[in-house]
């Protein structure tokens, strides 16, 4: 993981061997994987995923983020924000007025 921040969107279990023609049985191993946006040093967001253990999956499930798109009536622009589940952006990204 390289970058400034990671914003998890989803956490789930996947099969370890996901090839074509593989028949999964009850005892086939599964691993936890997290999907989200990685913010780099240029403030660009890149969608990434990586494997995690069970205890990290609990932490990422409680700290999920969401992508919110808001329309500003003052400057008539739409801006996208990545914020926590319970936070809502209150300022425009362009003119810094309220929505």
Buried (B, 14 or more C-beta within 10 A) or exposed (E): EEBEEBBBBEBEEEEEEEEEEEEEEEEEEEEBBBBBBBBEEEEEBEEBBEEBEEEBBEEBBEBBBBEEEBEBEEBEEEBEBBEEEEEEBEBBBEEEEEE
